[in-house]
Structures are given as structure tokens and as C-alpha cells.
Amino acid sequence: MSDAVTPKMPETSQAEAAQTPAENPHAAPVRQLARSMTRASLLWTPPFIVACIVLFSVLNGLHGFLGALVGGVLAMAASLSTLGMMKISAGQDPSLVMLIALGGYAAKVILLFVALTLLRGVTALHPLSLGITMIVAILVAAAVEFGAFRKARIPTIIPAAN
């Protein structure tokens, strides 16, 4: 037997341990995936938006420039809001995650509809430039996010620890 004294660890009661919620094991991989998808989206989508801005500036002048600029900003905001909701809801209960995802999607669509309705009468914006830039930016962002998901070395099924 050894005479070495082992340091005493502070004792915690079961009630105190029950009060400290354990982090959801799915939260860290989902946040890591959201960061990876955000990085990829911020790296690849802006060049396509800039290309649309240049193209529509040449084709439609200042109105095309402004339309493409507004379309690109709206599309990036929509794309990044989805990734933000993903980060926020990462550690939540699955039913709450679904509520946030579906509610966030509905809110995003409604806000985009309202924004586009309000911009409908603005003569300084070329509507086709705005629309095409939004479509291009949203499709590129979705494709890049999908590619980042496919490349991520994150397990999509995490077995229970017990």
C-alpha cells in the first residue's frame, strides 16, 4: 500500500449534478458544420454576386447596378440567416430545432416577399437584374453549402454515450 495522499475532490450532490444540464452531443458537430458552410458561402457566393453586378451594370447601366446590388445583399442575408439559425438551434431539442427551422424559413420567405413588394415600385432598380442576381446568389450559396456538407468529416449519426 502506498502512503501517498490523494487530493480530495469537492463532493457534489446528485441534485447539483442534475441541475447542470449536459451539452447535447449533437451541438458541437452541428456548429462546426455551420461554420464550415458559412465560410464556404462567404468565400464563393460574393464573386458570383460581383459578376452579376458587373454584367448588369454593363447591360442596364446604373439601374442594373443598383438592382443587382440589392438582389445580392438580399440573397446573402437570406443565406446567412439560415446558417445563423442552424448555429443557434444546434444544441436544442429536436422538436425545437424543427420549429426554428420551419418558422425561420417561413419568416425568411415572408420577409423576402415583403422586401420585394416594397421594392417593386422603386424605379431606380432594374427588376430583372435584381431577380436574376438573387436567383444566382441563392443557388450558388445552396450548392456551396451542400458541397461543404459533403466534404465535412462530421458524423451525421452520433451514437448515445450510455
C-alpha positions as CSV (number, residue, x, y, z in Angstrom):
1,M,0.0,0.0,0.0
2,S,1.1,3.5,-0.7
3,D,1.2,6.3,1.8
4,A,0.6,8.9,-0.8
5,V,-2.2,11.2,-0.1
6,T,-4.7,11.7,-2.8
7,P,-6.2,15.1,-3.1
8,K,-9.8,15.3,-2.1
9,M,-12.2,16.4,-4.8
10,P,-15.1,18.6,-3.8
11,E,-18.2,16.5,-3.5
12,T,-21.2,17.4,-5.4
13,S,-24.6,16.2,-4.6
14,Q,-26.8,14.4,-7.1
15,A,-29.2,17.4,-7.0
16,E,-26.4,19.8,-8.1
17,A,-25.3,17.4,-10.8
18,A,-28.9,17.2,-12.1
19,Q,-29.2,21.0,-12.2
20,T,-26.2,21.3,-14.6
21,P,-27.5,20.4,-18.0
22,A,-25.2,18.3,-20.1
23,E,-24.4,19.7,-23.5
24,N,-26.2,17.9,-26.3
25,P,-23.6,15.7,-28.1
26,H,-25.0,16.9,-31.5
27,A,-24.4,20.6,-30.8
28,A,-20.6,20.7,-31.4
29,P,-20.7,18.9,-34.8
30,V,-23.6,21.0,-36.0
31,R,-21.9,24.2,-35.0
32,Q,-18.7,23.0,-36.7
33,L,-20.7,22.2,-39.8
34,A,-22.5,25.6,-39.7
35,R,-19.1,27.3,-39.5
36,S,-17.7,25.3,-42.4
37,M,-20.8,26.1,-44.5
38,T,-20.7,29.8,-43.6
39,R,-17.0,30.0,-44.6
40,A,-17.7,28.3,-47.9
41,S,-20.7,30.5,-48.6
42,L,-18.8,33.7,-47.8
43,L,-15.9,32.6,-50.0
44,W,-17.8,31.5,-53.2
45,T,-21.0,33.5,-53.3
46,P,-19.7,37.1,-53.4
47,P,-17.7,36.6,-56.6
48,F,-20.8,35.5,-58.4
49,I,-22.7,38.5,-57.0
50,V,-19.9,40.8,-58.2
51,A,-20.0,39.1,-61.6
52,C,-23.8,39.8,-61.8
53,I,-23.3,43.4,-60.7
54,V,-20.7,43.9,-63.4
55,L,-22.8,42.2,-66.0
56,F,-26.0,44.1,-65.2
57,S,-24.1,47.4,-64.9
58,V,-22.8,46.9,-68.4
59,L,-26.2,45.8,-69.8
60,N,-28.5,48.1,-67.9
61,G,-26.4,51.0,-66.5
62,L,-26.9,52.4,-63.1
63,H,-30.4,50.8,-62.7
64,G,-28.8,47.4,-63.4
65,F,-26.0,48.1,-60.9
66,L,-28.4,49.0,-58.2
67,G,-30.8,46.2,-58.9
68,A,-28.0,43.6,-58.8
69,L,-26.5,45.1,-55.7
70,V,-29.8,45.0,-53.8
71,G,-30.5,41.5,-55.1
72,G,-27.1,40.3,-53.9
73,V,-27.5,41.8,-50.5
74,L,-31.0,40.3,-50.0
75,A,-29.8,36.9,-51.2
76,M,-26.7,36.9,-48.9
77,A,-28.8,38.0,-46.0
78,A,-31.3,35.1,-46.6
79,S,-28.5,32.6,-47.0
80,L,-26.6,33.7,-43.9
81,S,-29.8,33.8,-41.8
82,T,-30.3,30.1,-42.5
83,L,-26.8,29.3,-41.3
84,G,-27.3,31.6,-38.2
85,M,-30.5,29.7,-37.3
86,M,-28.5,26.5,-37.7
87,K,-25.9,27.7,-35.2
88,I,-28.5,29.0,-32.7
89,S,-30.5,25.8,-32.7
90,A,-27.6,23.3,-32.7
91,G,-27.9,22.2,-29.1
92,Q,-31.7,22.3,-28.8
93,D,-34.3,19.6,-28.5
94,P,-35.1,18.1,-32.0
95,S,-38.7,19.4,-31.9
96,L,-37.5,22.9,-31.1
97,V,-34.9,22.6,-33.9
98,M,-37.7,21.8,-36.4
99,L,-39.8,24.7,-35.0
100,I,-36.9,27.1,-35.5
101,A,-36.1,25.7,-39.0
102,L,-39.7,25.8,-40.3
103,G,-40.6,29.0,-38.5
104,G,-37.3,30.7,-39.7
105,Y,-37.9,29.5,-43.2
106,A,-41.5,30.9,-43.2
107,A,-40.3,34.2,-41.7
108,K,-37.5,34.5,-44.3
109,V,-39.8,33.9,-47.2
110,I,-42.4,36.4,-45.8
111,L,-39.6,39.0,-45.2
112,L,-38.2,38.5,-48.7
113,F,-41.7,38.8,-50.2
114,V,-42.4,42.0,-48.2
115,A,-39.0,43.4,-49.3
116,L,-39.5,42.6,-52.9
117,T,-43.1,44.0,-52.8
118,L,-41.8,47.3,-51.3
119,L,-39.0,47.4,-53.9
120,R,-41.5,46.8,-56.7
121,G,-42.2,50.5,-57.3
122,V,-38.6,51.7,-57.0
123,T,-37.7,52.9,-60.5
124,A,-34.0,53.2,-59.6
125,L,-33.7,49.4,-59.5
126,H,-33.8,47.2,-62.6
127,P,-36.2,44.4,-61.6
128,L,-34.7,41.7,-63.9
129,S,-31.2,42.4,-62.6
130,L,-32.4,42.2,-59.0
131,G,-34.2,38.9,-59.6
132,I,-31.6,37.2,-61.6
133,T,-28.8,38.2,-59.1
134,M,-31.0,36.8,-56.3
135,I,-31.5,33.5,-58.1
136,V,-27.9,33.1,-58.9
137,A,-26.7,34.0,-55.4
138,I,-29.2,31.7,-53.7
139,L,-28.4,28.8,-56.0
140,V,-24.6,29.3,-55.6
141,A,-24.9,29.6,-51.8
142,A,-27.1,26.4,-51.7
143,A,-24.7,24.5,-53.9
144,V,-21.6,25.6,-52.0
145,E,-23.3,24.8,-48.6
146,F,-24.1,21.4,-49.9
147,G,-20.6,20.9,-51.1
148,A,-19.3,21.9,-47.7
149,F,-21.6,19.5,-46.0
150,R,-20.4,16.6,-48.3
151,K,-16.8,17.4,-47.5
152,A,-17.2,17.8,-43.8
153,R,-15.9,14.9,-41.7
154,I,-18.7,15.2,-39.3
155,P,-20.8,12.2,-38.3
156,T,-24.5,12.7,-39.1
157,I,-25.5,10.0,-36.6
158,I,-23.9,10.2,-33.2
159,P,-24.5,7.1,-31.0
160,A,-25.6,7.6,-27.5
161,A,-22.8,7.7,-24.8
162,N,-24.5,5.2,-22.5
